[in-house]
Amino acid sequence: MPASPPGRMFQPFVLASSVCLLVGACQSREADRGAGSTPAARADAPLREPDFRVATFNMNWGNVDLADTVRVVASANADLVLMQETNPESERAIREGLAGAFPHMRFTQGVRYSSGFAILSRAPLSDVRFLEPEFGFFGTLLASVELRGRKVRVASVHLEPIVPREGGRTADLLALFLETEGVHLNEIRRIFAELRDIRPIIVGGDLNSASFGSAPRFLKERGLVDSFAAVTPGADAHITWRWNHQGTDWRFRIDYIF
């Protein structure tokens, strides 16, 4: 990560609507047949009220506005929230402000300043385990939760960011992008290997990747559905991250729930 953190965009509509309908996030074992399997819902299928709501949010380790973070997370009315880049200060704020809404919380603080994770839940969490990083910086927080009578395995994910080299040119970022894409593929393969024999599953968090990147593509090829894109035309126009590097304004949707 650069010394000054890139901006996180956390509008309430992004958090809430991205998972209002979990299209395919809790799909059957048939989806594990691989690429080309029947999607969990057709694009023209009528929408219905969700069985439950899931949100994801990269906190930004800089704790930009903890009071507003607590307010917006509460307003999303989610059953389950997957968080990244938590730290002891933000953990205190979340526990104090959201304990009533989410009586079940698990946090883990990594060795890096931005490597914390949390899972907030209205229902009890079980089988909580931190998957130590092997290829990238951060690792993954895994847990099981019963949502509307179904036991679901969930993963709060934070894949490796692009880390610019000091004095590097904008053109150098393209090479770094390709290099990081390879790391992402190794990371997501390892995470999926931990989940592949379990259904249903939810994989959510900061993939640090555009929707055409290796990690989102890997998940989609294995039958998981980008829930926000499934119900939102022009989903990539709803950016969740921005960063100005040497006069170039980078803006992408890099946070997902599958």
N, C-alpha and C positions, 0 to 999 in steps of 0.2 A: 504494500500500500504506500502511496506517496505520503509525505509528512503531513500535508493538509488534506483531509479526507475529501474525496469527491462528494458532491451533494446527493443525498437521498431524497427522492420525491415520495411523499407519503400522503396523498390526498385520500380522504375517507372513501370516496367512491372506488378507488383502486383496491383498497383492502377488502371492502365488502362485496363488490360485485364480481370480483375475480373468482369467487368461489360460491356465489349464491346458488348455483346449480352445479353439483359435482358430476359433470358429464364424464363417466368412465373412470373417475378416480377410485371408485369402489366397484370395479368390474369383476366378472366371474373368472374362474380359472381358464375359461376358453380363450381369454385374451392372451394367455401365456404361450399360445401356439406360435407366436412370433410375428414377423412383419407380414402384412397382408391379411391379418385376422380381421374378423368383422368388428367394426367399432361398436362401442357400447351404445351409442345413440346416433341416428342419422341426423344430418344437418337440417333436414326439413321436418324432423320429429317435433311434435308440440312440446313446449316447455311446461314443466309442472313445478309445484313448490318443492324446494329441496328437502331431503331427509335430514340434513344437518349442514352446518356452515363451517367452513375452514378458512382461516386467514394466514397469510405469511407476511413478515415484516423484518427487514434488515434494520436494526436499531440505529446504526451508525455509531461506532465506538466513541465518537466525540460527544455524545449525549446532548445533542443540539437543543432539544426542548422536551424534557422528560414529562412535564405536566401535560403538554399537548399530546405527547405520545400516549400517555395513559388515557386521556380523554377520547382520542380517536379509536384506540383499540377497544375501549368499552362501547363506543357507539357502533362498532361493526357488528355487534350482537352475534359473534361467532361462538361455536361450540368448542372449537379447537384453534389455537394460535401457535404457529411455528415461528420462532424468532432467531435472528442471528446477530452477532456482534454485541451481545450483552456483556456487561461488566459488573463488578460489585455495586457501583453506584446506581446503575439502571436496574439491577436486580432489586435493590431496596425500594426504589420508586414503584416498580411493578408490583412487588409484594404488598406494599402499603396501599396502593391505589386500586388494585384489581383482585385482591384476595376474595372479596365478596362475590365477584362474577366468576372467578376461576379458582375454586378451592383446591385444585390439584395442579401444582406447578413443579417442574423440574428444571434446574439450571446446571450448566457446566461451564467452568471458566478455563479456557485453554492457556497455553504458555505465551501466546502472542496477544498483543493488545486488542486485536479485533477477532479473536477466535472463540468467543463465548457463544453459547446456544441456550435456548429455553424452549420448553413446550408448556403452554398453558391450556388447561382443560376443565370443562365443567364436570366431566366424568372421571373416575379414577384411572390413573396411569399404571401400567404394569410392564414388566420385562424391559425396563429402561436400561439402555446401554449406550455408552459413548464409543463410537468407532474411531480409533486413533488415526490421525492422518498418515498416509503412506506415500501418496503421490503429490498431493497439494499441501496447503498450509493448515487447513482448519479441522478436518475430520467431519463427523456427522453424528447427530444425536438421534437415537432410535427409541421408539416406545410402542406399546400397544395400548389401545383404548377401545372401550365398547361404546359405539355410537348407534343409537336407536336399535339396540338389540344385536348389533353386528360387531364382532371383534375386528378391529382394523389395525394393521401395522403401519406406523407413520415414520417418516424420516425428515428431520429438519436439516437442510443441506446448505452448505456454503462452499462453492467451488473456488478454485484459485483465481485471484484477480490478475489483470494485466498490470505488471509493475514496471513503469517506465524507468529507463536508466538515466542517471544524472546527465543533463546536457543533450539527451537524445532528441532527434528530430521527429516530427510527426510521421515521416515515412518509416521511421524505425518501429513505430507502433504496429504497423502492418505485419512486420516480421514477428514481433512479440505476440500479436494476435494468433498467428498460425502456431507458434510454439505453445502458447497457452491452451489452444484448442486440443492439442495432443495430451496435455496434462488433464484437461477436463474429461476426455474420453476414458483415460485410465481411472480417474476418480469415480465417474458415474458407473463404469463397469463393476468396480469393486463394491459400490453401494448396492447396485442391483443384484449382485451375487449374494448379498446378505438378505435380500428380500424375495428372490425369485421363486422360492418354494412356499411363499406365504401369500394368501389372498383373502380379502382385498387389501390393497396397499395405497398409501398416499405419499407421494414424494413432493416436497415443497420447499421453497427457499430461494436463496440468491445463487443462481447458476452462473452469474458473471458472464453471460453469453446471450447473443441475439438469438431469436427464435430459430434461425437457420443453422445455429452452431451445433457442434458435435454432441453435446450433452442432451439438449432438447430433442435432437434428431434420433439419438440412441433410444430414448424413452418412447418416442412415438413409434419407432420401428418395432417395439416390443408390445405394442397395443395400448400403451398408456395415452391419455388424452390431455392436452393442454386445455384445462377447464375454462380459463378466461377467453382464449381464442375461440373455443367451441361455441360460445354464446355472444361474442362481441365482434362485430364487423370492424376491420381495421385495427385489430388488437394491438399491433406494434406501435400504433400512434399514441397509445397510452403509456408514456415513458415512466419508468420507475427510478431512473438514475441519470444524472447529468454531471458533466465535468468539462471545464474549459482548460485545454492544454495548449499553451503557446498560441493562443488566439483562435484555436479551433474548438467549437462547442460540440462535445460528444453527448448524444442523448439516445438512450436505448431502453427498451423493456427487457430487463435481465432477471426479473423475479417471476416465479412460476409456481403453479400447483398442478401436478399431474395425478 
